[in-house]
Amino acid sequence: MKILIIGPSWVGDMVMAQTLFVCLKQRHGEQCLIDVLAPEWSRPILERMPEVNQALSFPLGHGVLELATRKKIGKSLAGQYDQAILLPNSLKSALVPYFANIPKRTGWRGEMRYRLLNDIRKLDKQQYPLMIERFMALAFEPGAALPKPYPRPQLRIEPASRAAALARFGLELDRPVLALCPGAEFGEAKRWPSEHYAEVADAKVRMGWQVWLFGSKNDHAVAEDIRSRLIPGLREESVNLCGETSLAEAIDLLSCATAVVSNDSGLMHVAAALDRPLVSVYGSTSPQFTPPLAEQVEIVRLGLECSPCFDRTCRYGHYNCLRELPPQQVIDALDRLVGDPLADPLDA
């Protein structure tokens, strides 16, 4: 059995897609080969998933049609697969498997792609409230019960690769590491304020921790704002890695974290898949749909009447679901997760 997965376009979704890959292995056996056609940026994630046979680079950007290119890619894959499973619900995502004439083409109903899929499913959002359930269900026949407990994403880390990342940025593991992920590509309504992140960083640096800030180049200014709020002497115990690392390096360095604080973002799901103690800050979105899938997780949110709204920007302009969430709530959650790694056990 050889299966082509049409992968999602977001970091967090790609991490959560591993639950589908695990289910396919459970159903068809280890001899089942899973290839994933996805944007090139996702390769470092897919290469750290043992279930994936091959990551195939998809050259077109998000939302780009370019029908001729999709047809060419599809023709190049003809005769290689028994089934295609589509995780995006767009019509465009169904074109490559259609042009490849893959015998079974599975996906949820969406964007009038009836002729392109021949195993089309109607989604019952009440039956599958979690995104991972919607992914996992595509591994089985319609209506089949999903196996429990649900699998959790687990990214594999190579020690040599991690050591190389540490060396490149001159980072040491002589003190506990607090990883902060203050960005969110979705929009401002997912971003906990910089001043709140700075208070958490201040508290941990004063306890002897170091702080590493992760994100894309779009998050670099936010991370610098956080660092600027630390007084001299404490500021030097933090490093802004936003936009400096590749995604592969960010994954390897996140695996070194003693604890992580993150908005609801792709890096939150990466940290969970690395099994790092994690505090997840939710504002406009809901952990009832895309929770971090790990054991050591604390979710902090206010649960205001207007949230979750799933808006990119606050329709009222106040962002109170995040602004009013106090830093002490996150600090307390960190203490429950990891306590003080520097404390002398004889003092307990």
For each residue, the residues with C-beta under 8 A, 3 or more apart:
1: 28 29 31 32 33 82 83
2: 32 33 35 80 81 82 83
3: 24 28 32 33 34 35 81 82 83 84 85
4: 35 36 37 56 77 80 81 83 84 85 97 100 102
5: 17 20 21 34 35 36 37 38 84 85 87
6: 37 38 84 85 86 87 88 93 94 96 97 107
7: 14 17 36 37 38 39 42 46 58 87
8: 13 14 17 38 87 88
9: 13 38 39 62 88
10: 13 14 185 266
11: 14 15 42 45 247 265 266 267 269 270
12: 15 16 265 266 268 269 270 290
13: 8 9 10 16 17 87 131
14: 7 8 10 11 17 38 42 45 46 266
15: 11 12 18 45 153 155 266 269 270 272 273
16: 12 13 19 131 132 135 153 269 290 293
17: 5 7 8 13 14 20 21 36 87 135
18: 15 21 22 49 51 151 153 154 273
19: 16 22 23 132 135 136 150 151 152 153 293
20: 5 17 23 24 85 87 132 135 136 138 139
21: 5 17 18 24 25 34 49 51 52
22: 18 19 25 26 51 151
23: 19 20 26 27 136 139 140 146 147 151
24: 3 20 21 27 28 32 34 51 85 139
25: 21 22 28 29 30 32 34 51
26: 22 23 139 147
27: 23 24 32 139 140
28: 1 3 24 25 31 32
29: 1 25 32
30: 25
31: 1 28
32: 1 2 3 24 25 27 28 29
33: 1 2 3 53 54
34: 3 5 21 24 25 51 52 53
35: 2 3 4 5 52 53 54 55 56 81
36: 4 5 7 17 42 46 52 54 55 56
37: 4 5 6 7 56 58 73 77 96
38: 5 6 7 8 9 14 42 46 55 56 57 58
39: 7 9 42 57 58 61 62
40: 43 57 58 59
41: 44 247
42: 7 11 14 36 38 39 45 46 55
43: 40 46 47 55 57
44: 41 47 48 246 247 248 251
45: 11 14 15 42 48 49 155 247 251 270
46: 7 14 36 38 42 43 49 52 55
47: 43 44 52 55 248
48: 44 45 155 156 157 251
49: 18 21 45 46 52 153 155 156
50: 156
51: 18 21 22 24 25 34
52: 21 34 35 36 46 47 49 55
53: 33 34 35
54: 33 35 36
55: 35 36 38 42 43 46 47 52
56: 4 35 36 37 38
57: 38 39 40 43
58: 7 37 38 39 40 73
59: 40 69 73
60: 64 66 69 70
61: 39 64
62: 9 39
63: 92
64: 60 61
65: 70 92
66: 60 69 70
67: 70 71 95
68: 71 72
69: 59 60 66 72 73
70: 60 65 66 67 73 74 92 95 96 99
71: 67 68 74 75 95 99
72: 68 69 75 76
73: 37 58 59 69 70 76 77 96 99
74: 70 71 77 78 95 96 97 98 99 100 101
75: 71 72 78 99 100
76: 72 73 100
77: 4 37 73 74 80 81 96 100 102
78: 74 75 99 100 101
79: 101
80: 2 4 77 100
81: 2 3 4 35 77 84 100 102
82: 1 2 3 102 103 104
83: 1 2 3 4 102 103 104 105 106
84: 3 4 5 6 81 96 97 100 102 104 105 106
85: 3 4 5 6 20 24 106 107 138 139
86: 6 89 93 94 97 105 106 107 108 117
87: 5 6 7 8 13 17 20 93 107 135 138
88: 6 8 9 92 93
89: 86 93 107 108 109 110 111
90: 93 94 110 111 113
91: 94 95 110 111 112 113 116
92: 63 65 70 88 95
93: 6 86 87 88 89 90 96 107
94: 6 86 90 91 97 98 105 107 113 116 117
95: 67 70 71 74 91 92 98 99 116
96: 6 37 70 73 74 77 84 93 99 100
97: 4 6 74 84 86 94 100 102 105 116
98: 74 94 95 101 105 116 117
99: 70 71 73 74 75 78 95 96
100: 4 74 75 76 77 78 80 81 84 96 97
101: 74 78 79 98
102: 4 77 81 82 83 84 97 105
103: 82 83
104: 82 83 84 118 119
105: 83 84 86 94 97 98 102 116 117 118 119
106: 83 84 85 86 117 119 120 121 138
107: 6 85 86 87 89 93 94 110 113 117 119 120 121 138
108: 86 89 120 121 122 123 134 138
109: 89 113 114 120 121 122 123
110: 89 90 91 107 113
111: 89 90 91
112: 91
113: 90 91 94 107 109 110 116 117 120
114: 109 117 120
115:
116: 91 94 95 97 98 105 113
117: 86 94 98 105 106 107 113 114 120
118: 104 105
119: 104 105 106 107
120: 106 107 108 109 113 114 117
121: 106 107 108 109 137 138 142
122: 108 109
123: 108 109 128 134
124: 127 128
125: 128 129
126: 129
127: 124 133
128: 123 124 125 133 134 137
129: 125 126 133 288 289
130: 133 134 288 289 290 291
131: 13 16 134 135 289 290
132: 16 19 20 135 136 150 293
133: 127 128 129 130 136 137 146 150
134: 108 123 128 130 131 137 138
135: 16 17 19 20 87 131 132 138
136: 19 20 23 132 133 139 140 146 150 151
137: 121 128 133 134 140 144 146
138: 20 85 87 106 107 108 121 134 135
139: 20 23 24 26 27 85 136
140: 23 27 136 137 144 146
141: 144
142: 121
143:
144: 137 140 141
145:
146: 23 133 136 137 140 150
147: 23 26 150 151
148:
149:
150: 19 132 133 136 146 147 293
151: 18 19 22 23 136 147
152: 19 272 273 293 294
153: 15 16 18 19 49 269 272 273 293
154: 18 273 275
155: 15 45 48 49 251 255 270 273 274
156: 48 49 50
157: 48 161 162 251 252 255 274
158: 161 162 252
159: 162 163
160: 163 164
161: 157 158 164 165 248 252
162: 157 158 159 165 166 252 253 255 256
163: 159 160 166 167
164: 160 161 167 168 252
165: 161 162 168 169 171 245 248 249 252 253
166: 162 163 169 171 172 173 253 256
167: 163 164 170
168: 164 165 249
169: 165 166 239 241 244 245 249 253
170: 167
171: 165 166 212 239 253 256
172: 166 175
173: 166 177 256
174:
175: 172 208 209 210 342
176: 204 208 209 210 258 259 338 341 342
177: 173 209 210 211 212 256 257 258 259
178: 200 201 204 209 210 211 212 257 258 259 260 261 334
179: 211 212 213 214 253 254 257 259 260 261 262 271 276
180: 197 200 201 211 212 213 214 223 226 260 261 262
181: 213 214 215 260 261 262 263 265 267 268 271
182: 191 192 194 197 213 215 219 222 223 226 263
183: 191 215 216 218 219 222 242 263 265 267
184: 187 188 190 191 263 264 265
185: 10 216 218 265 266
186: 189 190 264 265 285 312
187: 184 190 191 311 312 313
188: 184 191 312 313 314 319
189: 186 283 284 285 309 311 312 313 314 319 321 322
190: 184 186 187 263 264 265 283 284 285
191: 182 183 184 187 188 222 263 283 322
192: 182 196 197 263 281 283 322 325
193: 196 197 319 322 323
194: 182 197 198 222 225 226 229
195: 198 199 229
196: 192 193 199 200 325 326 327 330
197: 180 182 192 193 194 200 201 226 261 327
198: 194 195 201 202 225 226 227 229 230
199: 195 196 202 203 327 331
200: 178 180 196 197 203 204 261 327 330 331 334
201: 178 180 197 198 204 205 211 226 227 230 238
202: 198 199 205 206 229 230 231 234
203: 199 200 206 207 327 331
204: 176 178 200 201 207 209 211 334
205: 201 202 208 209 210 211 230 234 237 238
206: 202 203 234
207: 203 204 340 342
208: 175 176 205 342
209: 175 176 177 178 204 205 237 258 342
210: 175 176 177 178 205 237 238 239
211: 177 178 179 180 201 204 205 237 238 239
212: 171 177 178 179 180 238 239 241 253 257
213: 179 180 181 182 219 223 226 227 238 239 240 241 242
214: 179 180 181 219 241 242 245 250 253 254 267
215: 181 182 183 218 219 220 222 223 241 242 243 267
216: 183 185 219 220 242 243
217: 220 242 243
218: 183 185 215 243
219: 182 183 213 214 215 216 222 223 242 243
220: 215 216 217 223 224 240 242 243 244
221: 224 225
222: 182 183 191 194 215 219 225 226 242
223: 180 182 213 215 219 220 226 227 240 241 242
224: 220 221 227 228 240
225: 194 198 221 222 228 229
226: 180 182 194 197 198 201 213 222 223 229 230 238
227: 198 201 213 223 224 230 235 238 240
228: 224 225 235
229: 194 195 198 202 225 226
230: 198 201 202 205 226 227 234 235 237 238
231: 202 234 235
232: 235 236
233: 236
234: 202 205 206 230 231 237 238
235: 227 228 230 231 232 238
236: 232 233
237: 205 209 210 211 230 234
238: 201 205 210 211 212 213 226 227 230 234 235
239: 169 171 210 211 212 213
240: 213 220 223 224 227 244
241: 169 212 213 214 215 223 244 245 250 253
242: 183 213 214 215 216 217 219 220 222 223
243: 215 216 217 218 219 220
244: 169 220 240 241
245: 165 169 214 241 249 250 253
246: 44 249 250
247: 11 41 44 45 250 251
248: 44 47 161 165 251 252
249: 165 168 169 245 246 252 253
250: 214 241 245 246 247 253 254 267 270
251: 44 45 48 155 157 247 248 254 255 270 274
252: 157 158 161 162 164 165 248 249 255 256
253: 162 165 166 169 171 179 212 214 241 245 249 250 256 257
254: 179 214 250 251 257 260 267 270 271 274 276
255: 155 157 162 251 252 274 276
256: 162 166 171 173 177 252 253
257: 177 178 179 212 253 254 260 271 274 276
258: 176 177 178 209 277 338 341
259: 176 177 178 179 276 277 278 279 334 337 338
260: 178 179 180 181 254 257 268 271 276 277 278 279
261: 178 179 180 181 197 200 278 279 281 330 334
262: 179 180 181 265 267 268 271 278 279 280 281
263: 181 182 183 184 190 191 192 268 280 281 283
264: 184 186 190 268 280 281 282 283 285 287 290
265: 11 12 181 183 184 185 186 190 262 268 269
266: 10 11 12 14 15 185 269 270
267: 11 181 183 214 215 250 254 262 270 271
268: 12 181 260 262 263 264 265 271 272 278 280 292
269: 11 12 15 16 153 265 266 272 273 290 292 293
270: 11 12 15 45 155 250 251 254 266 267 273 274
271: 179 181 254 257 260 262 267 268 274 276 278 292 294
272: 15 152 153 268 269 275 276 278 292 293 294 297
273: 15 18 152 153 154 155 269 270 293 294
274: 155 157 251 254 255 257 270 271
275: 154 272 294 295 296
276: 179 254 255 257 259 260 271 272 294 296
277: 258 259 260 296 297 334 337 338
278: 259 260 261 262 268 271 272 292 294 296 297 298 337
279: 259 260 261 262 297 298 299 300 330 333 334 337
280: 262 263 264 268 287 291 292 297 298 299 300
281: 192 261 262 263 264 300 301 322 325 330
282: 264 285 286 287 299 300 301 308
283: 189 190 191 192 263 264 301 302 307 319 321 322 325
284: 189 190 307 308 309 310 311 314 321 322
285: 186 189 190 264 282 289 290 308 310
286: 282 289 290 307 308 310
287: 264 280 282 290 291 292 299 301
288: 129 130 291
289: 129 130 131 285 286
290: 12 16 130 131 264 269 285 286 287
291: 130 280 287 288 297 299
292: 268 269 271 272 278 280 287 297 299
293: 16 19 132 150 152 153 269 272 273
294: 152 271 272 273 275 276 278 297
295: 275
296: 275 276 277 278 337
297: 272 277 278 279 280 291 292 294
298: 278 279 280 333 334 336 337
299: 279 280 282 287 291 292
300: 279 280 281 282 325 329 330 333
301: 281 282 283 287 307 321 325
302: 283 307 320 321 324 325
303: 307
304: 307 320 321 324
305:
306: 309 315 316 320 321
307: 283 284 286 301 302 303 304 321
308: 282 284 285 286
309: 189 284 306 314 315
310: 284 285 286
311: 187 189 284 314 315
312: 186 187 188 189
313: 187 188 189
314: 188 189 284 309 311 317 318 319 320 321
315: 306 309 311
316: 306 320
317: 314
318: 314 323
319: 188 189 193 283 314 322 323
320: 302 304 306 314 316 323 324
321: 189 283 284 301 302 304 306 307 314 324 325
322: 189 191 192 193 281 283 284 319 325
323: 193 318 319 320
324: 302 304 320 321
325: 192 196 281 283 300 301 302 321 322 329 330
326: 196 329 330
327: 196 197 199 200 203 330 331
328: 331 332
329: 300 325 326 332 333
330: 196 200 261 279 281 300 325 326 327 333 334
331: 199 200 203 327 328 334 335
332: 328 329 335 336
333: 279 298 300 329 330 336 337
334: 178 200 204 259 261 277 279 298 330 331 337 338
335: 331 332 338 339 340
336: 298 332 333 339
337: 259 277 278 279 296 298 333 334
338: 176 258 259 277 334 335 341
339: 335 336 343
340: 207 335 343
341: 176 258 338
342: 175 176 207 208 209
343: 339 340 347 348
344: 347 348
345: 348
346:
347: 343 344
348: 343 344 345
